[in-house]
């Protein structure tokens, strides 16, 4: 049964297929058959704000109007869920700090440490890494670079501002909040010395040219992203990672994101109590 927005804006089955496939091709995000109403609910406010009265007209804008590339950013802001918080899924970060980095630096003395937080949303994940590295004393041992990217301009803008509120802190120990954040009129502002550790980038995981330099990092965190991707998109993205990562390379995905039936590019290993995909 179609909902109000589907009827009002004309999200016919054919228009749904066109839009769904275009979004999938450009972003990797996939709306399965039967999720027409979900796409309509998410996109209808953006279609109206863009001045259209049909989804088909909006499709033509996305596909053919090269003078408005920023519309893809607005679309991503609309259909993606920017739900994240500090100190999330910490077992993998502990494994990186306590086991992987000591072994890596022992085998590569003096070698720079490059970490990439792919699809970083509003920045809580890379800042968690920076806090963990600081607490572990890593910034004083080796040159460390943390890259953080997202396809959403709105999410990146929040990350660059570095101001966070209540739910972002629901898992962060109070002593770390006191150490790395200061009260601001708009919320809690992250310490500039910590914030400056991160290099922020706008990038689409499906576009080789946009991620190539960051994918050369031996440590890639791409967590809670593939749950929105099709198997085809996951396979393509992981292949890009594998092509550019050095050996050994360590890929961290979300707890519910298994690659075992999708690709053999990486081996799944248990390291320090966490599961990590490794390029050997």
Backbone torsions as a table, in degrees:
resi	resn	phi	psi	omega
1	UNK	NA	129.2	-179.8
2	UNK	-77.8	151.2	178.7
3	UNK	-93.3	-177.4	-176.1
4	UNK	-60.1	-44.7	-176.6
5	UNK	-66.8	-38.0	178.2
6	UNK	-58.8	-43.1	-178.8
7	UNK	-73.0	-43.6	-175.3
8	UNK	-67.4	-39.9	-176.7
9	UNK	-100.5	-4.3	173.2
10	UNK	79.3	44.1	175.5
11	UNK	-83.4	80.3	177.3
12	UNK	-73.1	163.7	176.8
13	UNK	-54.7	-38.6	-180.0
14	UNK	-69.8	-38.5	177.9
15	UNK	-67.6	-38.3	176.6
16	UNK	-59.9	-44.9	-179.7
17	UNK	-63.2	-43.5	178.9
18	UNK	-61.4	-47.9	-178.5
19	UNK	-66.3	-46.2	-179.1
20	UNK	-58.1	-44.8	-177.6
21	UNK	-70.9	-36.3	178.5
22	UNK	-66.7	-44.6	177.7
23	UNK	-61.7	-40.8	178.9
24	UNK	-63.0	-46.3	-178.2
25	UNK	-62.3	-38.3	-175.0
26	UNK	-85.2	-31.7	-170.1
27	UNK	-122.2	-18.4	-174.2
28	UNK	88.8	-16.8	-179.8
29	UNK	-73.7	134.1	-172.1
30	UNK	-129.3	127.8	174.4
31	UNK	-103.8	112.9	-176.4
32	UNK	-69.7	162.7	173.4
33	UNK	-55.2	138.6	-178.2
34	UNK	97.5	-7.5	-179.8
35	UNK	-108.9	28.9	178.6
36	UNK	-60.7	-43.2	-178.8
37	UNK	-66.0	-36.1	179.6
38	UNK	-64.3	-45.0	178.6
39	UNK	-64.2	-39.7	178.8
40	UNK	-62.1	-44.8	-179.3
41	UNK	-62.2	-41.8	-177.1
42	UNK	-70.9	-41.2	-170.8
43	UNK	-90.6	-23.1	-172.7
44	UNK	-55.8	-42.3	178.2
45	UNK	-61.8	-37.2	-179.4
46	UNK	-69.9	-38.1	178.0
47	UNK	-61.4	-44.9	179.9
48	UNK	-66.2	-43.5	179.0
49	UNK	-61.9	-31.3	179.7
50	UNK	-78.3	-5.8	174.6
51	UNK	93.5	19.8	-178.2
52	UNK	-110.5	156.3	175.8
53	UNK	-116.9	15.3	174.2
54	UNK	-151.5	148.8	177.1
55	UNK	-67.4	-30.7	-179.4
56	UNK	-65.3	-41.6	176.4
57	UNK	-62.6	-38.8	178.2
58	UNK	-65.3	-37.8	175.9
59	UNK	-58.4	-45.0	-179.9
60	UNK	-63.2	-36.5	176.0
61	UNK	-60.2	-49.5	-177.7
62	UNK	-62.9	-39.1	-173.3
63	UNK	-81.7	-34.9	-168.5
64	UNK	-119.1	-19.1	-176.1
65	UNK	-86.4	91.8	-178.2
66	UNK	-74.3	-9.7	179.3
67	UNK	-82.8	-4.1	-177.2
68	UNK	-130.1	57.1	-179.8
69	UNK	-65.0	-21.0	-179.2
70	UNK	-66.4	-17.2	179.7
71	UNK	-64.6	-30.4	176.6
72	UNK	-65.1	-36.2	176.2
73	UNK	-64.1	-41.5	178.8
74	UNK	-65.7	-38.8	178.1
75	UNK	-61.7	-45.4	179.7
76	UNK	-62.1	-39.4	177.6
77	UNK	-60.6	-30.6	-176.1
78	UNK	-80.3	-39.9	-170.9
79	UNK	-98.3	-9.7	-179.2
80	UNK	-99.1	155.7	179.9
81	UNK	-105.8	112.8	-178.2
82	UNK	-93.6	60.3	-178.2
83	UNK	-100.7	110.0	179.3
84	UNK	-155.5	169.7	179.8
85	UNK	-161.8	163.8	-179.3
86	UNK	-69.1	146.8	174.3
87	UNK	65.2	33.9	-179.6
88	UNK	-87.1	138.9	178.7
89	UNK	45.2	58.7	-170.2
90	UNK	-73.9	-15.6	-176.7
91	UNK	-59.8	-36.8	179.6
92	UNK	-70.8	-37.3	179.1
93	UNK	-69.5	-37.4	174.9
94	UNK	-62.2	-42.1	178.4
95	UNK	-61.8	-39.8	177.2
96	UNK	-62.4	-48.4	-174.8
97	UNK	-70.6	-44.1	-169.9
98	UNK	-88.9	-28.0	-173.1
99	UNK	-121.5	-54.4	-171.1
100	UNK	-68.1	-48.9	-178.4
101	UNK	-64.7	-42.4	176.1
102	UNK	-58.6	-42.2	179.0
103	UNK	-68.3	-39.8	-178.3
104	UNK	-65.9	-45.5	-177.6
105	UNK	-72.8	-28.0	175.1
106	UNK	-65.9	-36.5	179.4
107	UNK	-82.5	-19.8	-179.0
108	UNK	-131.9	67.3	-175.6
109	UNK	-59.4	131.3	178.8
110	UNK	76.8	-1.8	-177.4
111	UNK	-74.2	137.0	178.7
112	UNK	-61.2	147.0	175.8
113	UNK	-99.6	119.3	179.2
114	UNK	-116.3	124.3	-179.8
115	UNK	-125.2	138.1	178.2
116	UNK	-123.5	122.9	171.4
117	UNK	-97.2	98.3	-179.6
118	UNK	-82.2	139.1	-176.4
119	UNK	56.7	59.7	-172.9
120	UNK	-79.4	-4.5	-178.4
121	UNK	54.7	-126.8	-175.3
122	UNK	-90.3	9.0	167.6
123	UNK	104.1	-2.7	-176.5
124	UNK	-63.1	-37.3	-178.3
125	UNK	-65.8	-53.7	179.7
126	UNK	-63.0	-31.9	177.2
127	UNK	-70.1	-33.9	173.1
128	UNK	-61.3	-44.0	177.1
129	UNK	-59.5	-44.8	-179.3
130	UNK	-62.0	-41.4	177.5
131	UNK	-63.4	-44.7	-179.0
132	UNK	-64.1	-40.2	177.8
133	UNK	-66.0	-39.9	178.2
134	UNK	-65.0	-45.5	179.8
135	UNK	-63.8	-31.6	179.4
136	UNK	-85.1	-1.0	178.1
137	UNK	75.6	18.9	-174.1
138	UNK	-76.1	-27.2	-178.7
139	UNK	-67.5	-20.4	178.5
140	UNK	-91.0	-3.6	-175.9
141	UNK	-104.1	-50.5	-176.4
142	UNK	-129.7	154.6	170.4
143	UNK	-62.2	127.9	-177.2
144	UNK	-123.0	131.2	174.5
145	UNK	-124.7	127.2	176.4
146	UNK	-114.3	115.7	173.4
147	UNK	-97.2	143.8	177.3
148	UNK	-137.9	130.9	-177.4
149	UNK	-136.5	156.8	172.9
150	UNK	-156.2	153.8	178.3
151	UNK	-82.8	-14.3	-177.3
152	UNK	-91.4	117.4	178.4
153	UNK	-65.2	-36.6	-178.9
154	UNK	-66.5	-42.7	178.5
155	UNK	-64.0	-43.0	-180.0
156	UNK	-64.5	-36.4	178.3
157	UNK	-60.9	-40.9	177.1
158	UNK	-65.9	-39.4	178.7
159	UNK	-63.4	-41.5	-179.7
160	UNK	-68.7	-31.5	177.9
161	UNK	-70.0	-34.8	175.2
162	UNK	71.3	30.3	178.6
163	UNK	-115.9	128.4	-173.7
164	UNK	-130.4	157.8	-177.6
165	UNK	-127.7	-175.3	-168.6
166	UNK	-33.2	-63.7	-170.8
167	UNK	-66.3	-24.2	177.8
168	UNK	-63.8	-22.6	-173.8
169	UNK	-102.4	9.6	-170.5
170	UNK	-66.6	-15.2	-179.2
171	UNK	-121.4	2.2	-175.4
172	UNK	-87.5	126.8	175.9
173	UNK	-55.1	140.6	-174.0
174	UNK	-60.3	-34.2	-178.4
175	UNK	-67.7	-31.2	177.5
176	UNK	-74.6	-36.1	175.9
177	UNK	-62.1	-42.3	178.5
178	UNK	-65.2	-38.1	-175.7
179	UNK	-73.2	-36.6	-169.1
180	UNK	-113.8	1.6	-179.1
181	UNK	-133.7	151.3	177.4
182	UNK	-129.5	145.7	-179.9
183	UNK	-62.1	135.1	178.8
184	UNK	-131.3	158.3	-179.3
185	UNK	-61.2	-23.5	-178.4
186	UNK	-104.3	-1.5	-178.5
187	UNK	152.3	-140.7	177.8
188	UNK	-110.2	121.5	-178.1
189	UNK	-96.5	130.2	-179.6
190	UNK	-69.4	146.3	178.8
191	UNK	-55.0	129.7	179.3
192	UNK	-56.6	-36.0	-178.6
193	UNK	-64.4	-32.8	177.3
194	UNK	-80.4	-44.0	-178.5
195	UNK	-59.9	-36.7	-178.3
196	UNK	-71.3	-8.6	176.1
197	UNK	-71.4	-18.9	-172.6
198	UNK	-99.7	138.0	171.5
199	UNK	-106.6	115.3	-172.9
200	UNK	-94.1	138.9	-178.8
201	UNK	-140.5	147.0	169.0
202	UNK	-97.1	125.1	-176.2
203	UNK	-155.8	144.0	175.6
204	UNK	-98.4	122.5	-176.4
205	UNK	-62.1	-17.8	-178.3
206	UNK	-87.7	-4.7	-174.7
207	UNK	-111.5	111.6	-176.2
208	UNK	-54.4	-46.7	-175.7
209	UNK	-61.8	-28.1	-176.5
210	UNK	-84.4	-22.1	-175.9
211	UNK	-114.1	-7.8	-169.8
212	UNK	-53.8	-50.4	-175.4
213	UNK	-65.7	-36.7	179.0
214	UNK	-73.2	-32.8	-179.2
215	UNK	-71.2	-7.7	174.4
216	UNK	-77.0	-0.8	176.7
217	UNK	-72.5	141.3	176.6
218	UNK	-76.3	-10.6	-178.4
219	UNK	-128.1	112.6	-178.7
220	UNK	-122.6	124.9	173.0
221	UNK	-104.0	114.7	177.5
222	UNK	-131.7	78.4	-168.1
223	UNK	-110.5	139.7	177.0
224	UNK	58.6	35.1	177.0
225	UNK	-112.4	-45.0	-174.2
226	UNK	-68.3	-13.8	176.0
227	UNK	-64.6	-19.3	178.9
228	UNK	-97.7	-9.5	-174.1
229	UNK	-93.5	155.6	168.6
230	UNK	-76.9	163.5	177.2
231	UNK	-59.6	-37.7	178.8
232	UNK	-61.4	-43.8	-179.4
233	UNK	-68.7	-39.6	177.1
234	UNK	-60.7	-47.2	-178.6
235	UNK	-60.9	-41.6	179.5
236	UNK	-65.0	-45.0	-177.8
237	UNK	-66.0	-44.9	179.9
238	UNK	-64.2	-35.5	177.2
239	UNK	-64.0	-37.7	176.1
240	UNK	-64.0	-43.9	177.0
241	UNK	-57.5	-50.6	-175.4
242	UNK	-61.4	-38.5	-177.6
243	UNK	-62.9	-37.2	-172.5
244	UNK	-100.2	-21.0	-178.1
245	UNK	-68.7	144.9	171.9
246	UNK	-73.6	174.3	175.6
247	UNK	-115.1	126.3	-0.7
248	UNK	-75.7	153.1	175.6
249	UNK	-130.6	145.6	-173.6
250	UNK	-124.4	119.8	-179.0
251	UNK	-112.4	123.3	-178.5
252	UNK	-107.2	120.3	176.0
253	UNK	-115.3	172.2	-179.8
254	UNK	-68.1	161.3	-175.3
255	UNK	-60.6	-29.2	-178.1
256	UNK	-98.3	9.0	-174.1
257	UNK	-109.4	92.7	179.8
258	UNK	-92.0	135.6	177.5
259	UNK	-102.9	-0.3	-169.0
260	UNK	-62.2	-34.5	-179.4
261	UNK	-93.9	2.6	-173.9
262	UNK	-110.4	-39.4	-175.1
263	UNK	-150.4	151.7	174.6
264	UNK	-111.2	16.2	-178.8
265	UNK	-65.4	-29.7	-176.9
266	UNK	-124.4	151.5	173.8
267	UNK	-99.7	134.0	177.6
268	UNK	-82.4	124.4	-179.3
269	UNK	-130.6	149.7	171.7
270	UNK	-95.8	118.5	-176.8
271	UNK	-129.1	120.2	177.6
272	UNK	57.5	32.6	179.2
273	UNK	84.7	6.8	179.5
274	UNK	-127.6	153.0	177.2
275	UNK	-93.7	130.5	-175.4
276	UNK	-137.6	140.3	173.3
277	UNK	-90.3	129.0	-171.2
278	UNK	-122.4	133.9	171.1
279	UNK	-93.5	113.5	-178.5
280	UNK	-104.5	NA	NA
